[in-house]
Amino acid sequence: MSGVTPPSVLAGRTALVTGAASGIGAAMVRRMAADGAHVLAVDRDEAGLKALADAVAGVEPVPCDLSDLDAVDALPAAVDVLVNNAGLQHVAAVPEFDPEKFSLILRVMLEAPFRLARRTLPRMYGRGWGRVINVSSAHGLRASPFKAAYVSAKHGLEGLSKVIALEGAAHGVTSNCINPAYVRTPLVERQVADQARTHGIDEDAVIEKIMLEAVAVKRLIEPAEVAELAAVLYGPASASITGTSLSLDGGWTAH
């Protein structure tokens, strides 16, 4: 009807977003709150969460270190949309790669998403609707040297997402990955410095010669672009989008 505002797509829904204090996670939180969700913003950065909650209505800060799996198991289960976004990076050749760093990255980026899905899926099944959105990466589809743990975690997340899609389909639950190339986030900014040290080149050269070498669209992606693609995955066209990986990679995987 003309002049009537349509209901918000996530009105009455609860979303949980990990890695929510900055970058992609913060952009997701803002978009989901704008779409009417009550958003549980999970991050170990308590100050960042507070600033986000102060700035955006409908956001509840939930401080948590995802490397503490007992703490992960205590996170809220009453969730309709789960966004597994938190991540970290370590750059080193395999012979020099710290095994503790490898375990940490797998714990935060693969085991924590599994535990969160395991915790939240029963509620989604019971309500006959749910959305699991996994922020993967072009590195979930391709590999790069010096990133053994990150690439392994993202490839594992891709498989986990597909299993959830197959199991959840009969219950109205979808599960998908978003696969961006390099996004303008604090994580990427730290990678630039790490790669510069590893390769012995300056930081501008890292962006041009390493990060964007295989990318046809020669720019970093903005976090809000990732949030816009996520909105498709919980929006009115989302019911049959499941078990897939949506590339937002500037043509990287077209090679």
SESEPA-997313 format. One record per residue: residue in one letter; chain; x, y, z of N, C-alpha, C in turn. Coordinates in Angstrom, 3 decimals, decimal comma, m for minus. Example, Ala and Ser with C-alpha at 12.3 -4.5 7.8 and 13.67 -1.06 7.14 Angstrom:
// residues 2
PT  residu  chaine      n.px      n.py      n.pz     ca.px     ca.py     ca.pz      c.px      c.py      c.pz
PT       A       A    13,190    m5,690     7,800    12,300    m4,500     7,800    13,200    m3,300     7,800
PT       S       A    12,850    m2,250     7,080    13,670    m1,060     7,140    12,900     0,030     7,870
This chain:
// residues 255
PT  residu  chaine      n.px      n.py      n.pz     ca.px     ca.py     ca.pz      c.px      c.py      c.pz
PT       M       A     0,858    m1,192     0,000     0,000     0,000     0,000     0,889     1,235     0,000
PT       S       A     0,551     2,197    m0,828     1,351     3,412    m0,922     1,398     4,137     0,421
PT       G       A     2,598     4,574     0,791     2,756     5,325     2,025     2,965     4,480     3,260
PT       V       A     2,899     3,143     3,119     3,100     2,250     4,259     4,516     1,714     4,220
PT       T       A     5,241     1,846     5,336     6,611     1,345     5,405     6,587    m0,173     5,577
PT       P       A     7,274    m0,938     4,713     7,276    m2,394     4,869     8,009    m2,794     6,138
PT       P       A     7,643    m3,946     6,727     8,319    m4,376     7,946     9,794    m4,650     7,697
PT       S       A    10,621    m4,375     8,695    12,053    m4,652     8,573    12,267    m6,144     8,420
PT       V       A    13,211    m6,517     7,573    13,380    m7,920     7,210    13,772    m8,787     8,408
PT       L       A    14,444    m8,212     9,407    14,855    m8,975    10,584    14,090    m8,561    11,849
PT       A       A    12,971    m7,920    11,686    12,172    m7,525    12,855    11,802    m8,766    13,661
PT       G       A    12,041    m8,716    14,972    11,740    m9,842    15,842    12,785   m10,933    15,835
PT       R       A    13,848   m10,764    15,071    14,922   m11,758    14,990    16,113   m11,319    15,853
PT       T       A    16,887   m12,312    16,274    18,141   m12,061    16,986    19,298   m12,560    16,141
PT       A       A    20,312   m11,738    15,993    21,521   m12,113    15,258    22,710   m12,111    16,202
PT       L       A    23,653   m12,995    15,965    24,915   m13,022    16,701    26,039   m12,896    15,692
PT       V       A    26,910   m11,907    15,906    28,016   m11,635    14,992    29,317   m11,706    15,773
PT       T       A    30,260   m12,536    15,334    31,568   m12,595    15,978    32,538   m11,649    15,269
PT       G       A    33,578   m11,248    15,999    34,508   m10,276    15,447    33,807    m8,967    15,144
PT       A       A    32,905    m8,567    16,072    31,948    m7,498    15,785    32,464    m6,099    16,062
PT       A       A    33,591    m5,954    16,717    34,001    m4,621    17,183    34,559    m3,723    16,087
PT       S       A    34,952    m4,295    14,958    35,557    m3,473    13,906    35,403    m4,172    12,565
PT       G       A    35,784    m3,485    11,513    35,866    m4,072    10,185    34,565    m4,662     9,681
PT       I       A    34,655    m5,853     9,085    33,483    m6,506     8,508    32,417    m6,753     9,566
PT       G       A    32,823    m7,209    10,743    31,860    m7,512    11,790    31,040    m6,303    12,184
PT       A       A    31,690    m5,165    12,379    30,973    m3,948    12,747    30,020    m3,515    11,643
PT       A       A    30,432    m3,660    10,382    29,548    m3,322     9,264    28,334    m4,244     9,242
PT       M       A    28,547    m5,529     9,535    27,427    m6,486     9,608    26,460    m6,088    10,716
PT       V       A    27,006    m5,738    11,872    26,167    m5,353    13,007    25,297    m4,156    12,632
PT       R       A    25,904    m3,153    12,034    25,152    m1,955    11,662    24,029    m2,282    10,679
PT       R       A    24,348    m3,107     9,679    23,332    m3,431     8,666    22,200    m4,255     9,277
PT       M       A    22,517    m5,240    10,094    21,475    m6,079    10,689    20,610    m5,292    11,663
PT       A       A    21,222    m4,398    12,429    20,437    m3,546    13,320    19,508    m2,649    12,516
PT       A       A    19,995    m2,110    11,402    19,146    m1,288    10,537    17,994    m2,090     9,964
PT       D       A    18,203    m3,388     9,792    17,156    m4,267     9,270    16,249    m4,810    10,368
PT       G       A    16,391    m4,295    11,586    15,445    m4,603    12,642    15,860    m5,658    13,632
PT       A       A    17,052    m6,234    13,490    17,480    m7,307    14,389    17,945    m6,760    15,732
PT       H       A    17,781    m7,571    16,762    18,530    m7,387    18,006    19,846    m8,106    17,791
PT       V       A    20,963    m7,383    17,872    22,256    m7,947    17,491    23,133    m8,158    18,718
PT       L       A    23,559    m9,392    18,897    24,538    m9,746    19,919    25,917    m9,599    19,286
PT       A       A    26,639    m8,584    19,705    27,937    m8,269    19,115    29,031    m8,890    19,970
PT       V       A    29,713    m9,897    19,424    30,698   m10,686    20,169    32,106   m10,315    19,717
PT       D       A    32,959   m10,016    20,683    34,356    m9,689    20,384    35,109    m9,683    21,708
PT       R       A    36,419    m9,817    21,655    37,211    m9,691    22,881    37,566    m8,231    23,177
PT       D       A    37,306    m7,342    22,216    37,593    m5,917    22,358    36,399    m5,238    23,034
PT       E       A    36,423    m5,165    24,361    35,286    m4,627    25,097    35,065    m3,146    24,798
PT       A       A    36,133    m2,378    24,677    35,990    m0,950    24,392    35,361    m0,736    23,015
PT       G       A    35,803    m1,525    22,040    35,233    m1,426    20,704    33,763    m1,787    20,679
PT       L       A    33,386    m2,819    21,433    31,978    m3,210    21,515    31,139    m2,117    22,143
PT       K       A    31,648    m1,516    23,220    30,900    m0,464    23,893    30,666     0,722    22,958
PT       A       A    31,700     1,107    22,215    31,561     2,224    21,280    30,524     1,906    20,209
PT       L       A    30,519     0,666    19,731    29,553     0,261    18,713    28,134     0,276    19,275
PT       A       A    27,963    m0,283    20,471    26,638    m0,325    21,087    26,129     1,078    21,415
PT       D       A    27,035     1,984    21,788    26,640     3,361    22,068    26,181     4,080    20,805
PT       A       A    26,741     3,664    19,664    26,459     4,355    18,406    25,283     3,769    17,640
PT       V       A    24,969     2,492    17,884    23,957     1,799    17,078    22,883     1,211    17,987
PT       A       A    21,642     1,613    17,788    20,531     1,090    18,588    20,297    m0,382    18,261
PT       G       A    19,935    m1,147    19,281    19,619    m2,551    19,069    20,798    m3,485    19,174
PT       V       A    21,944    m2,960    19,607    23,162    m3,764    19,710    23,463    m4,054    21,172
PT       E       A    23,686    m5,328    21,464    24,046    m5,763    22,816    25,477    m6,276    22,812
PT       P       A    26,409    m5,620    23,522    27,789    m6,099    23,535    27,926    m7,371    24,348
PT       V       A    28,646    m8,343    23,792    28,873    m9,625    24,467    30,374    m9,920    24,407
PT       P       A    31,147    m9,453    25,365    32,588    m9,708    25,337    32,889   m11,205    25,446
PT       C       A    33,771   m11,678    24,572    34,149   m13,100    24,602    35,420   m13,288    23,787
PT       D       A    36,342   m14,071    24,324    37,536   m14,485    23,603    37,237   m15,850    22,991
PT       L       A    37,116   m15,907    21,674    36,703   m17,143    21,006    37,750   m18,246    21,076
PT       S       A    38,959   m17,906    21,523    39,946   m18,976    21,718    39,668   m19,767    22,986
PT       D       A    38,791   m19,247    23,843    38,351   m19,938    25,055    37,071   m20,688    24,718
PT       L       A    37,189   m21,955    24,402    36,037   m22,708    23,904    34,964   m22,914    24,965
PT       D       A    35,331   m22,922    26,230    34,317   m22,968    27,290    33,470   m21,696    27,263
PT       A       A    34,105   m20,562    27,021    33,369   m19,302    26,911    32,474   m19,302    25,676
PT       V       A    32,952   m19,880    24,585    32,126   m20,000    23,376    30,875   m20,814    23,669
PT       D       A    31,054   m21,909    24,405    29,916   m22,776    24,724    28,909   m22,112    25,655
PT       A       A    29,284   m21,001    26,269    28,377   m20,280    27,165    27,698   m19,087    26,488
PT       L       A    27,978   m18,853    25,206    27,352   m17,742    24,499    25,858   m18,027    24,279
PT       P       A    25,054   m16,985    24,066    23,612   m17,187    23,901    23,284   m18,142    22,752
PT       A       A    22,273   m18,975    22,987    21,848   m19,952    21,979    20,599   m19,504    21,228
PT       A       A    19,874   m18,534    21,763    18,605   m18,092    21,167    18,894   m17,108    20,037
PT       V       A    19,325   m17,649    18,917    19,806   m16,849    17,794    19,114   m17,326    16,515
PT       D       A    18,725   m16,378    15,670    18,117   m16,698    14,377    19,102   m16,569    13,222
PT       V       A    20,048   m15,656    13,354    21,072   m15,457    12,324    22,431   m15,514    13,006
PT       L       A    23,272   m16,439    12,568    24,626   m16,586    13,107    25,618   m16,143    12,042
PT       V       A    26,463   m15,186    12,398    27,522   m14,735    11,488    28,867   m15,086    12,102
PT       N       A    29,553   m16,037    11,496    30,903   m16,425    11,914    31,902   m15,583    11,133
PT       N       A    32,417   m14,561    11,787    33,268   m13,591    11,100    34,652   m13,448    11,714
PT       A       A    34,810   m13,711    13,010    36,079   m13,425    13,695    37,246   m14,154    13,035
PT       G       A    38,370   m13,462    12,955    39,540   m14,085    12,365    40,826   m13,413    12,807
PT       L       A    41,906   m14,115    12,582    43,234   m13,572    12,827    44,196   m14,196    11,829
PT       Q       A    45,368   m13,633    11,744    46,303   m14,046    10,711    47,699   m14,185    11,300
PT       H       A    48,475   m15,091    10,740    49,896   m15,201    11,046    50,588   m15,591     9,753
PT       V       A    51,659   m14,879     9,426    52,349   m15,061     8,150    53,733   m15,641     8,395
PT       A       A    53,948   m16,860     7,902    55,257   m17,515     8,021    55,288   m18,722     7,106
PT       A       A    56,472   m19,083     6,648    56,619   m20,323     5,890    56,352   m21,515     6,804
PT       V       A    55,904   m22,613     6,225    55,518   m23,776     7,034    56,631   m24,230     7,978
PT       P       A    57,893   m24,328     7,543    58,921   m24,802     8,488    59,118   m23,893     9,694
PT       E       A    58,786   m22,608     9,541    58,934   m21,670    10,653    57,612   m21,339    11,345
PT       F       A    56,523   m21,967    10,916    55,199   m21,592    11,437    55,045   m22,128    12,861
PT       D       A    54,744   m21,228    13,788    54,591   m21,588    15,201    53,374   m22,503    15,366
PT       P       A    53,563   m23,744    15,857    52,429   m24,658    16,016    51,338   m24,116    16,937
PT       E       A    51,722   m23,331    17,931    50,710   m22,756    18,820    49,850   m21,733    18,075
PT       K       A    50,481   m20,954    17,199    49,717   m20,013    16,381    48,765   m20,768    15,442
PT       F       A    49,256   m21,872    14,875    48,413   m22,676    13,984    47,175   m23,161    14,744
PT       S       A    47,381   m23,708    15,943    46,260   m24,209    16,741    45,303   m23,086    17,126
PT       L       A    45,833   m21,926    17,491    44,998   m20,797    17,871    44,090   m20,373    16,723
PT       I       A    44,662   m20,242    15,528    43,883   m19,806    14,377    42,795   m20,818    14,037
PT       L       A    43,124   m22,100    14,065    42,106   m23,128    13,805    41,018   m23,113    14,874
PT       R       A    41,406   m22,847    16,111    40,431   m22,824    17,212    39,441   m21,670    17,043
PT       V       A    39,956   m20,481    16,738    39,095   m19,303    16,617    38,265   m19,342    15,341
PT       M       A    38,856   m19,801    14,239    38,239   m19,631    12,928    37,509   m20,863    12,408
PT       L       A    37,670   m22,012    13,076    36,967   m23,210    12,627    36,237   m23,904    13,771
PT       E       A    36,928   m24,139    14,887    36,246   m24,838    15,978    35,199   m23,963    16,643
PT       A       A    35,488   m22,687    16,852    34,476   m21,801    17,445    33,230   m21,702    16,557
PT       P       A    33,349   m21,532    15,229    32,150   m21,561    14,389    31,371   m22,873    14,491
PT       F       A    32,072   m24,006    14,557    31,379   m25,284    14,746    30,597   m25,286    16,050
PT       R       A    31,232   m24,841    17,123    30,562   m24,866    18,424    29,377   m23,899    18,456
PT       L       A    29,520   m22,758    17,812    28,414   m21,814    17,767    27,248   m22,368    16,948
PT       A       A    27,555   m23,008    15,842    26,493   m23,635    15,044    25,811   m24,733    15,847
PT       R       A    26,608   m25,574    16,482    26,066   m26,658    17,291    25,140   m26,111    18,377
PT       R       A    25,492   m24,945    18,909    24,719   m24,348    20,002    23,436   m23,676    19,510
PT       T       A    23,495   m23,037    18,356    22,368   m22,226    17,899    21,403   m22,947    16,957
PT       L       A    21,839   m24,002    16,298    20,972   m24,671    15,330    19,692   m25,242    15,935
PT       P       A    19,713   m25,828    17,141    18,447   m26,356    17,678    17,341   m25,316    17,763
PT       R       A    17,670   m24,100    18,152    16,670   m23,024    18,198    16,168   m22,711    16,789
PT       M       A    17,083   m22,619    15,823    16,665   m22,356    14,443    15,749   m23,462    13,940
PT       Y       A    16,130   m24,711    14,196    15,304   m25,842    13,764    13,916   m25,769    14,383
PT       G       A    13,866   m25,438    15,656    12,591   m25,375    16,361    11,672   m24,301    15,813
PT       R       A    12,235   m23,221    15,298    11,437   m22,119    14,759    11,199   m22,248    13,256
PT       G       A    11,872   m23,226    12,633    11,669   m23,449    11,198    12,290   m22,397    10,305
PT       W       A    13,258   m21,645    10,852    13,931   m20,604    10,073    15,256   m20,276    10,736
PT       G       A    16,293   m20,152     9,915    17,593   m19,736    10,438    18,550   m19,472     9,307
PT       R       A    19,536   m18,632     9,584    20,547   m18,297     8,596    21,929   m18,357     9,244
PT       V       A    22,817   m19,163     8,665    24,218   m19,209     9,078    25,035   m18,577     7,957
PT       I       A    25,737   m17,518     8,285    26,545   m16,789     7,307    27,990   m16,842     7,767
PT       N       A    28,815   m17,476     6,978    30,227   m17,653     7,319    31,074   m16,728     6,464
PT       V       A    31,786   m15,828     7,114    32,682   m14,944     6,368    33,965   m15,720     6,115
PT       S       A    34,031   m16,281     4,924    35,217   m17,019     4,500    36,159   m16,028     3,823
PT       S       A    36,668   m16,371     2,689    37,679   m15,545     2,036    37,939   m16,133     0,661
PT       A       A    38,548   m15,346    m0,203    39,093   m15,941    m1,423    40,050   m17,069    m1,066
PT       H       A    40,651   m16,974     0,134    41,542   m18,044     0,594    40,777   m19,285     1,067
PT       G       A    39,452   m19,243     1,081    38,686   m20,462     1,241    38,577   m21,246    m0,050
PT       L       A    38,919   m20,590    m1,175    38,839   m21,203    m2,499    40,195   m21,325    m3,174
PT       R       A    41,159   m20,555    m2,710    42,504   m20,542    m3,266    43,507   m20,553    m2,112
PT       A       A    44,751   m20,830    m2,423    45,803   m20,784    m1,410    46,812   m19,697    m1,758
PT       S       A    47,507   m19,232    m0,729    48,650   m18,338    m0,902    49,772   m18,846    m0,016
PT       P       A    51,022   m18,640    m0,400    52,122   m19,058     0,463    52,134   m18,266     1,756
PT       F       A    52,711   m18,866     2,784    52,963   m18,244     4,088    51,700   m18,084     4,954
PT       K       A    50,597   m18,693     4,554    49,346   m18,548     5,310    48,722   m19,919     5,590
PT       A       A    49,526   m20,844     6,074    49,067   m22,223     6,233    47,836   m22,331     7,122
PT       A       A    47,854   m21,657     8,258    46,743   m21,799     9,205    45,485   m21,114     8,679
PT       Y       A    45,614   m19,911     8,163    44,456   m19,157     7,677    43,783   m19,901     6,525
PT       V       A    44,572   m20,354     5,569    44,014   m21,076     4,417    43,370   m22,384     4,875
PT       S       A    44,009   m23,091     5,789    43,438   m24,335     6,299    42,112   m24,082     7,009
PT       A       A    42,068   m23,034     7,833    40,842   m22,717     8,566    39,715   m22,347     7,617
PT       K       A    40,009   m21,533     6,619    38,960   m21,110     5,685    38,480   m22,272     4,820
PT       H       A    39,376   m23,142     4,395    38,933   m24,318     3,652    38,050   m25,215     4,532
PT       G       A    38,410   m25,345     5,798    37,577   m26,122     6,716    36,216   m25,492     6,924
PT       L       A    36,173   m24,157     7,031    34,907   m23,448     7,203    33,993   m23,665     6,001
PT       E       A    34,573   m23,702     4,818    33,783   m23,979     3,614    33,088   m25,338     3,728
PT       G       A    33,825   m26,347     4,162    33,225   m27,672     4,304    32,166   m27,716     5,379
PT       L       A    32,453   m27,096     6,528    31,475   m27,046     7,613    30,190   m26,374     7,143
PT       S       A    30,314   m25,280     6,406    29,149   m24,554     5,923    28,271   m25,431     5,043
PT       K       A    28,897   m26,223     4,186    28,130   m27,092     3,291    27,417   m28,202     4,067
PT       V       A    28,078   m28,760     5,073    27,430   m29,790     5,897    26,197   m29,206     6,600
PT       I       A    26,343   m28,014     7,179    25,209   m27,375     7,844    24,084   m27,119     6,847
PT       A       A    24,430   m26,720     5,621    23,411   m26,486     4,593    22,614   m27,750     4,311
PT       L       A    23,301   m28,867     4,182    22,611   m30,130     3,878    21,751   m30,588     5,051
PT       E       A    22,272   m30,466     6,262    21,513   m30,900     7,428    20,352   m29,959     7,742
PT       G       A    20,543   m28,663     7,483    19,551   m27,678     7,886    18,424   m27,456     6,905
PT       A       A    18,574   m27,935     5,673    17,600   m27,614     4,626    16,178   m28,014     5,003
PT       A       A    16,026   m29,171     5,600    14,686   m29,646     5,967    14,063   m28,840     7,097
PT       H       A    14,867   m28,003     7,752    14,396   m27,226     8,904    14,276   m25,732     8,595
PT       G       A    14,400   m25,359     7,324    14,308   m23,947     6,965    15,553   m23,151     7,266
PT       V       A    16,678   m23,836     7,413    17,945   m23,179     7,756    18,871   m23,227     6,547
PT       T       A    19,451   m22,089     6,200    20,449   m22,039     5,146    21,823   m21,744     5,728
PT       S       A    22,855   m22,115     4,993    24,232   m21,871     5,413    25,073   m21,590     4,182
PT       N       A    25,771   m20,481     4,219    26,566   m20,058     3,070    27,844   m19,369     3,518
PT       C       A    28,786   m19,285     2,587    30,017   m18,534     2,795    30,042   m17,300     1,894
PT       I       A    30,607   m16,245     2,425    30,957   m15,070     1,624    32,473   m15,065     1,487
PT       N       A    32,950   m14,852     0,267    34,374   m15,006    m0,027    34,967   m13,721    m0,599
PT       P       A    35,278   m12,762     0,282    35,880   m11,530    m0,223    37,380   m11,687    m0,474
PT       A       A    37,876   m10,832    m1,346    39,323   m10,633    m1,433    39,715    m9,724    m0,265
PT       Y       A    40,783    m8,979    m0,392    41,266    m8,173     0,732    40,310    m7,012     1,022
PT       V       A    39,869    m6,944     2,263    38,927    m5,921     2,714    39,695    m4,923     3,583
PT       R       A    39,286    m3,672     3,524    39,953    m2,628     4,293    39,587    m2,767     5,775
PT       T       A    40,321    m3,609     6,493    40,069    m3,892     7,907    41,383    m3,827     8,680
PT       P       A    41,300    m3,758    10,016    42,535    m3,815    10,811    43,346    m5,092    10,556
PT       L       A    42,675    m6,216    10,305    43,384    m7,468    10,028    44,247    m7,338     8,786
PT       V       A    43,693    m6,766     7,732    44,455    m6,597     6,490    45,585    m5,602     6,679
PT       E       A    45,331    m4,544     7,433    46,401    m3,570     7,675    47,585    m4,220     8,392
PT       R       A    47,292    m5,126     9,331    48,388    m5,844    10,003    49,090    m6,792     9,036
PT       Q       A    48,323    m7,410     8,119    48,931    m8,317     7,148    49,908    m7,591     6,250
PT       V       A    49,596    m6,353     5,900    50,493    m5,592     5,025    51,871    m5,491     5,663
PT       A       A    51,893    m5,157     6,947    53,182    m5,039     7,640    53,885    m6,387     7,734
PT       D       A    53,121    m7,446     8,037    53,711    m8,788     8,138    54,294    m9,244     6,804
PT       Q       A    53,525    m9,035     5,733    54,003    m9,449     4,405    55,228    m8,649     3,987
PT       A       A    55,252    m7,370     4,345    56,416    m6,549     4,003    57,675    m7,108     4,648
PT       R       A    57,560    m7,505     5,917    58,714    m8,102     6,599    59,086    m9,443     5,976
PT       T       A    58,075   m10,279     5,692    58,346   m11,622     5,163    59,013   m11,562     3,794
PT       H       A    58,541   m10,657     2,923    59,037   m10,609     1,553    60,175    m9,608     1,366
PT       G       A    60,441    m8,783     2,392    61,511    m7,808     2,285    61,219    m6,688     1,312
PT       I       A    59,937    m6,259     1,257    59,550    m5,159     0,375    58,765    m4,131     1,193
PT       D       A    58,491    m2,956     0,586    57,756    m1,949     1,353    56,248    m2,235     1,300
PT       E       A    55,499    m1,530     2,151    54,082    m1,846     2,316    53,254    m1,505     1,084
PT       D       A    53,581    m0,440     0,369    52,855    m0,122    m0,865    53,010    m1,239    m1,893
PT       A       A    54,204    m1,807    m1,945    54,453    m2,904    m2,885    53,678    m4,154    m2,499
PT       V       A    53,480    m4,376    m1,193    52,678    m5,524    m0,747    51,272    m5,428    m1,317
PT       I       A    50,646    m4,268    m1,184    49,277    m4,103    m1,678    49,221    m4,294    m3,191
PT       E       A    50,145    m3,656    m3,913    50,101    m3,681    m5,371    50,548    m5,015    m5,948
PT       K       A    51,664    m5,563    m5,436    52,289    m6,715    m6,083    51,825    m8,054    m5,513
PT       I       A    51,317    m8,065    m4,272    50,917    m9,315    m3,654    49,401    m9,379    m3,472
PT       M       A    48,852    m8,416    m2,738    47,429    m8,489    m2,425    46,543    m8,329    m3,650
PT       L       A    46,877    m7,383    m4,522    46,004    m7,096    m5,653    46,521    m7,664    m6,973
PT       E       A    47,585    m8,436    m6,935    48,160    m8,934    m8,189    47,154    m9,760    m8,977
PT       A       A    46,421   m10,671    m8,308    45,480   m11,564    m8,993    44,074   m10,990    m9,074
PT       V       A    43,880    m9,772    m8,555    42,555    m9,165    m8,499    42,376    m8,237    m9,695
PT       A       A    41,293    m8,438   m10,442    41,058    m7,598   m11,616    40,647    m6,180   m11,222
PT       V       A    39,830    m6,058   m10,179    39,395    m4,752    m9,687    40,434    m4,288    m8,669
PT       K       A    41,240    m3,346    m9,043    42,444    m3,000    m8,282    42,157    m2,043    m7,123
PT       R       A    41,436    m2,538    m6,140    41,197    m1,758    m4,932    40,820    m2,705    m3,807
PT       L       A    40,998    m2,236    m2,578    40,520    m2,988    m1,435    38,995    m2,870    m1,353
PT       I       A    38,365    m3,906    m0,835    36,913    m3,927    m0,656    36,567    m3,224     0,652
PT       E       A    35,452    m2,514     0,673    35,010    m1,848     1,881    34,136    m2,804     2,710
PT       P       A    34,241    m2,760     4,053    33,441    m3,653     4,896    31,944    m3,588     4,610
PT       A       A    31,423    m2,411     4,299    29,989    m2,275     4,041    29,548    m3,088     2,830
PT       E       A    30,439    m3,307     1,872    30,090    m4,125     0,713    29,829    m5,577     1,124
PT       V       A    30,625    m6,069     2,064    30,426    m7,430     2,553    29,095    m7,530     3,301
PT       A       A    28,781    m6,503     4,088    27,515    m6,490     4,823    26,325    m6,463     3,876
PT       E       A    26,451    m5,777     2,766    25,357    m5,740     1,791    25,122    m7,118     1,184
PT       L       A    26,195    m7,860     0,912    26,021    m9,207     0,373    25,408   m10,126     1,430
PT       A       A    25,805    m9,953     2,681    25,201   m10,745     3,754    23,703   m10,505     3,834
PT       A       A    23,275    m9,273     3,577    21,848    m8,949     3,637    21,047    m9,749     2,620
PT       V       A    21,656   m10,091     1,499    20,986   m10,956     0,530    20,752   m12,340     1,134
PT       L       A    21,689   m12,806     1,945    21,630   m14,165     2,476    20,640   m14,329     3,617
PT       Y       A    20,145   m13,222     4,191    19,062   m13,343     5,166    17,786   m12,652     4,686
PT       G       A    17,805   m12,115     3,477    16,679   m11,362     2,960    15,636   m12,214     2,272
PT       P       A    14,682   m11,580     1,611    13,541   m12,295     1,041    13,889   m13,261    m0,089
PT       A       A    15,065   m13,124    m0,696    15,457   m14,024    m1,790    16,349   m15,161    m1,321
PT       S       A    16,442   m15,361     0,011    17,495   m16,235     0,541    17,115   m17,696     0,734
PT       A       A    15,859   m18,052     0,598    15,420   m19,386     1,028    16,114   m20,525     0,274
PT       S       A    16,442   m20,309    m0,982    17,052   m21,383    m1,765    18,534   m21,134    m2,045
PT       I       A    19,106   m20,120    m1,405    20,552   m19,911    m1,517    21,187   m20,613    m0,327
PT       T       A    21,774   m21,768    m0,562    22,377   m22,506     0,549    23,470   m23,436     0,037
PT       G       A    24,441   m23,676     0,881    25,535   m24,571     0,529    26,471   m24,008    m0,518
PT       T       A    26,487   m22,698    m0,646    27,286   m22,102    m1,709    28,299   m21,116    m1,138
PT       S       A    29,174   m20,641    m2,011    30,191   m19,658    m1,657    30,077   m18,503    m2,628
PT       L       A    29,766   m17,327    m2,107    29,545   m16,159    m2,951    30,814   m15,305    m2,965
PT       S       A    31,454   m15,258    m4,116    32,717   m14,536    m4,226    32,485   m13,043    m4,360
PT       L       A    33,246   m12,300    m3,592    33,268   m10,831    m3,650    34,746   m10,459    m3,742
PT       D       A    35,354   m10,908    m4,843    36,815   m10,956    m4,889    37,435   m10,171    m6,026
PT       G       A    36,652    m9,307    m6,675    37,207    m8,490    m7,739    37,774    m9,282    m8,907
PT       G       A    37,309   m10,511    m9,065    37,780   m11,340   m10,179    38,956   m12,231    m9,849
PT       W       A    39,377   m12,299    m8,590    40,525   m13,119    m8,196    40,351   m14,569    m8,654
PT       T       A    39,211   m15,171    m8,328    39,030   m16,599    m8,623    38,584   m16,847   m10,062
PT       A       A    38,515   m15,785   m10,880    38,241   m15,986   m12,318    39,459   m16,536   m13,042
PT       H       A    40,632   m16,446   m12,434    41,858   m16,962   m13,075    41,809   m18,484   m13,129
